[in-house]
Amino acid sequence: FSIAKVPSRRFRTSSLKNKIDLRKTLQGANRFCGDYIPLKYKSRRYQHPPVIAICDISGSMTRYSRMLLHFMHVLTSIRSEVHTFLFGTRLTNVTRFLRYKDVDDALGAASSAVEDWSGGTRIGDCLKEFNFKWSRRVLGHGAIVLFISDGLDRGGGIGLSKQMNQIQKSSKRCSRRMYHRNSLKKYIVISTDLSNLF
């Protein structure tokens, strides 16, 4: 799962003479009492962007649920900024459980934390909860959002388009490519227009 790095807000010392590091330059000047000022330079750090997975674990997604958790467990073990949310009729943050080293312990704890496993689905309500409680905490600079669902919604998709668009607005450089796995029609939709996903 290759993820290109994005520029960070932080800088590091650099030998390239692109941008002067004023603070370190002034610190160095104190050593020479102002008679000599050696210029220090800095460059922007690059880091992997946050990855946020919002996965459907309702009854119609049962055959894929464990596979998705396996994938997110591996991704969490090799990346620092990975957040996993599971939803059926309510949203559950299972990020801390997927940080367990043993995969069976991680998946067992995650499934135990979900009260509506293999139940119904209320996509619009769950995304509304995500936007209200979690989006500002986890949608960092250049965030990539993986939304995985079969699209079946007990709520009839009310408010879904609005909530999907809100996710994009919450992150200035949030990935606009969303992967929608349709388990009923056996195909994958890759769309840049979130309002037409369902």
Order of alpha helices (4+ residues) and beta strands (2+ residues): beta-beta-alpha-beta-beta-alpha-beta-beta-alpha-alpha-alpha-beta-alpha-beta-beta
